[in-house]
């Protein structure tokens, strides 16, 4: 039958306890410690990511404000330039109108002077016209 040797059972029990103690100190404790560090690192990384997300949202909001302000400034500059250009164009148009009016007045004066000269020439040469017409009619 089965023969049980107490020394063998005790030595197996001691060997088993020694193995458990060795595995616990050499394998299980370092693995648990590593898992705890990893868990702690994950928590820290999660907190850092959440903080970065909050910071990013703040930066996005700030960037949107800066962009809106820049758009307002750009529109005000554009409006100012358009207003100045319209005024400048209006001034140039007025100057050109005055020049055209002066040229027109000068032309009308010279036309009136030419008209008077032609009238005077016609009046002065009326006798020669009459004699020329008579000569042609009598022929």
Secondary structure, DSSP 8 states (H G I E B T S, - for coil): -----HHHHHHHHHHHHHHHHHHIIIIIHHHHHHHHHHHHHHHHHHHHHHHHHHHHHHHHHHHHHHHHHHHHHHHHHHHHHHHHHHHHHHHHHHHHHHHHHHHHHHHHHHHHHHHHHHHHHHHHTHHHHHHHHHHHHH-
